Amino acid sequence: MAHTINDECISCGACEPVCEDNAISEGDDKFVIDAAKCTDCGTCVDECPVEAIEAPK
């Protein structure tokens, strides 16, 4: 399971450049995480100003 970005995302882009796996990209209405690329390192979680990135359940 990969991290996910919920609907609280404000599309600020803070998470994208810190993703070492290049798993985060801009979607239609929010940023999205490619589950096939995400290694669950959690680096993006600390960068999100609105806490929109969730760890796998």
N, C-alpha and C positions, 0 to 999 in steps of 0.2 A: 504494500500500500504506500502511496505517495502522499506528501502534504497536499492540501487543497486550499484554494482561495475562495472565501465565501462572498456573499453579496454585500458585505460591508466595505469591500474594496473601492477606493476612490480613484483608482487608475493613476496614482502618482508616479509609478515606475521605480520606486526606491528598491524594490525587491529584485528586479531584473538584472542589474549589473553585478550584484553580489552572488548570484547563482553560478557556482563553479561548474555545474553540469549543463548549463545553458538550457535548463528545463522550463524557464519562465518566459512567456511571451505575452504580448498585448492581444487580448481577445476583443470581441465586439463591444462589450460593455464593462469589462473588467479584465485584469490580467489572469492568465491561466497557467497551470503547471502541467507539463507533459509527464504523466505517470511512468512512462517507459524510460524517461531520462532521470527522473528525480531519485536521488539516493538517500533521501531523508536526513540530510546533514543538519537541517534546521537553521542554517545561516540566514535565510530569508525572513524567518519569524522575527528575529531581533530588529530587522530593518523596517518592518511594516509599522507606520505611525498610527494605524487604526486597528491593529491586532486582527487583521482579516485572514491571516494565514493559519490554518489549523493542522496539527499533527495527525498522522493516521490514527484511526480508531481501531 
